[in-house]
Amino acid sequence: MKKNSFLFFTLLIITLVTLSFTLISKNTHPNLGLVQKSLNNIDSSTAQAMIAKFNSLHSADKTPQVCSYWIPKATLHNIVSILNKEKQGKTGIGATDGIRIYFAYDLAANSGNLINRIILVATHDNGVFSGSTRKHKDYYYHNASDPLFSMSNYGSTFIGNSTNSVPGALLFEVCSNCVDNPNCPPSSHSISRASAETMVHNFYQHPHPIQNYSEWFDLNLLNYLDNDLTSSGIRIYIASSNTSSSWLIPSSTISDRFILTETSIDPITKANTDNFSCSTTTAITSLATTAGGTGNGSSGTPPQDEGELCPQNCPN
């Protein structure tokens, strides 16, 4: 009887340990306390499904939804904070080096009513080059207890292409009295407001399937945006890389991009309004990477930011 009881007790322990290991391995990283999420708090499996849906259907979406995205400063701060904590002063291979912003589709929408979304994913330097361009590898594992994943507001998606439908989104309008300011030094991160307006307008005035999959932004730039105490957040526009007012259909050399602007709260309208300042250019001049934008800022209207153009296989 004692022998049978001991055998039963041993089998019970083995069963419980096996069950516990199975539950842990299915829901967490082998290092306990980590979660698999995008930086805008979407489970990695859902995020990857949204990205895959875009990759599969975007070429047939000839009139993509016109929208912009706004990320509040508190969220931006926590994103930058977790990236710096994960970097931990490291440089070179394995060091956190920025974020990749993906085009994505909402999983709830069907092929006849596709809804644009964006996915923000952390990246690290994996020491791999594609030609002369360094790749940046995605990663989703983060500390589950980080403040980033307990926030209530990760940003908003706004539908429309005017300041009436998106208060404060100034790149949907045309600034007829803005002129280039030679005191704004050029940066590979920056483009003029006039070019940014043209790119944004070319995207929605000439409907076409989105010609891109993602773009990469370096951590140094994100640190600068976070350190700007006057900012209320950032706005992300979808734009054509064509900076000419004479429209050219997107090709292998003309694709679609993300443009970032800082925002501040308008004292009258209380809207989060695009905020332009030449100091932005000065601050990011030393942070140049292989980003796509060039040009000077405009008087009172600082340069906008473009990311590093990333082909579909860039995360590999």
N, C-alpha and C positions, 0 to 999 in steps of 0.2 A: 504493500500500500504506500509506504514512504517513497519507494523507488518510483512508483507511478506518479505520485504527487510532485516529486522533484522534476521528473521528465516534463510534466504538464507545465510547471512553473517556468522551466527553461524555455520551452517552446513559446510560451506567452511573452516572455521578455524579448525573444528573437523577433516575434511577430510585431510587437510594439516598436522596436527599434527600426525594423524594416519599413513599417508604415510611416514613422516619423521622418525617416530619411527620404522616402518617396514624396511626402508632402513638402519637405524643405526644398528638394531638388526641382519640384514642379513650379514653385512660386517665388523662389529667391535665387540670387546668385550664390555660388558655393561659399563666398565670403558673406556670412550672415549680416543683416543690417543694410544691405544694398537693394535698391529697386531698379527696374529697367524702365526708364521713362525719357521722353523728350524734355527739352528745357521749358516747353510750355505745357508740361504736366500731362502728356498723353502717353499711355502705356505703349511700350515699344512695338508690341504686336499690332495694335491699332494704328500707330503712326506708320509702320511699314506697309500696312494694308492700304492706307490712304495714299501713300506715295506710289504704291504699285498700281492703284486704280488710275491715278493721273498718268503714269507712264503708259498704261494700256489704252486710255481713251482720249488723251488730250489732242492727238493729231486729227481726230474726227470732230472736235469741238471748234467749229469755225467762227462762232460768236461767243467767246469766253466771257464770263461774268466780269464786269468792271468793278473792282473793289480795292480798298486799301485797308491796312491793318494798323492799329494803334496799340502800343505796349506802354503801360504806365511806368513811371520812373522807379517805383518801389519794386516792380517785377524785374525791370532791367537791372537794378542794383543787385537783387538776389541771384540773377543769372550770372552776372559778372563775378559776384562774390564766390559762388560755388566753383566757377571755372578757375579762379585764382587759388582757391583751397586745393583743388585737384591738381593744379600745376605744381604747387608746393615748391616754388623756386627752381624747378627742374628746367633744363634746356635740352634741345636736341631730341633724339628719338624717344618716344614715350611721353613727352611733355605735352600737356594740354596747350593748344595753340589758337583756338577760336571756335566759331560756330558755323554750321552749314544751314542755310535756309532752303527748304525744299518747297517746290510747288506740290500741292496735294489736292485731292477732292474729298469732300465729305462723303462718308460711306452710306449715308441715308439717301442720297440723291441718285436718281437713275440716269441713264445715258442721255435722256432728253432734257434733263434739268440739273446739270452739273453745278456744284457749288464749290468755288475756290476756297482753299484753306492753305495755311502755311504750317510747316513743321520745323521747329528749331532744334538742332541736334549738336551736341558737343563734339569736338574733334581733337585729335592729338597728332603730333608729328610721327609718322611711321617710317620716315627715312626713305620713302619711295618716290621716284620721280617719273613723270610722263614727259619725255623729252627734256626740256629745261625747266618745266614747271613741277614744283613739289606737290605731291598729293597730301591730303589730310584725312585721316581715317576716322569715321564716325564711331562714337561709343555712347551707350545708353545707361551704363551702370553708374549709380550715384548713391550717396548716403541717404537712406530713407528718412532720417531725422532732420535733414537740412531744411531751414525755413522756406526755401523755394517751393517745397512740395506741400506746404500747409497754407498757401495763400488762397484768397477767395477770388482774385482778379488777375488773370493772365493776359488780358488784352481783349480787344474787340475787333470784329470785322465789320466794315462799313461798305454798304452797297451804294454805288452812284459815282458820278463824275463831275460834281460841282460842289461849291461851298454851301449851297442850299441843302444838299443831301448829306454832305460830310462837312460840317462846320469846322473851319480852321485848316482845311486841306488846300493850301494856297496853290499848289502845283496844278490843280485842276483849272485855275484861272490863268490869265495872261497879264504879266506886269509890263505894261507898255513903256513905262518910264525908268526901267532898270537898265543900268549901263555897267559894263565891265569896270572893275576897280583894280588898277595895276598894283595897288598896295596889298592885294590878296595874292600871295605867292601860290603858284600851281602845286598841286599834289596829285600823286597817282590815285589817291582816294577820291579826289574831288572833281566836280564839273560845275559849270556855271548854272545859275538859275534858269537862264534862257534855254540852255541845252536840256536841262531837266524837264522844263515845261514841254518842250517839243517832244521829248521822248515819251512822257506821260500821255500827251495828246495823241501822238502817233499810235499808241497802243489801242486807245478806245475809239478813235475816229476812223481807224482802218481795221475792222475786226478780222482776226486771223487766228489760227490755232497757235497756242503758246509755243514758242521755239526755245525751250530751255527746260532743264530739270531741277537745277539748284544753283546756288551761289555761296561762296565762302567768304567770311569776314574775320579778320584777325583779332586776337585778344587785345592787342595794344589799342586798336581803335575803340573797342568796346570799353576798355578802361577809361579812355578819354571821355566818351559819352557819359559814362557813369559819374565821372568826377565833375561834370558841369553842374554846378549847384543851381543854375537858373532854369534848368530843364524840367519839364513835367512829364517827359517820356520821349518816345520816338515813333514816327509814322513810317510805314513801309508801303511804297507804291509799286505796282507792276507797270513797267514801261518798256518801250521798244528801244533797242540799242541804237536805232537809227536817229541821229541828231539832226538830220536834214528835214526842213519843212516840205521838201519835195519827196513824197512818200515812195519808199522802195519796199517791195514785198520781202519779208524776212527770208534770209537765205543762210548759207553756212557762215557768212560773215556778218549778217545782221540778225541778231536774236533778241530775245526778250530778257529783261533784267529786273532786279529789285533796286529801287532807289530809297535811301533812308534820309529822313530829315529829323532834326530835333524839334520838339514842340515846347511851348510855354503857354501858360493860361492867359488868355486875353483879358485885361482888366474890365472891359465893357461887356463883351459877349460871354465871358467865362468859358469859352471853348478852348480846347487844346489846339493851339494854332502853330503852324510851321514857323519856326524861329530861325532866322538867318543872321550870321555874324561872321565877319572876316576873321575873327579870332579862332574860329573853328579851323580855318585853313592853316593858319600859323601853327596851331597845336598839332595838327596831324601831318604836317609836311615831313617830319622826321619819322613818321610811322608808315611810310610808303611800302607797299608790297607789290605784287603783280596785279593789283586791281585794275579794272578796265577804264576808269574815268580819267579824263585830263581836262585842263582848262582853268581859267581864273574865276573867282567869285564875282558877284555883282554888287554894286554899292548898296549896302544895307541888306543884301540878300546873299548869304554865304553859299559856298559850293555845296552841292549835294554829294552823297556817297554812293559808290557802286561797289559791288563785291567782285571777287575773282571768279570769272566765268568758269563754270564747272560742267564738263560733259557728263553724260549719264553714268559713265564708269568711274567717275572721280572718287567715290567713296572706297573703291576696291583697294 
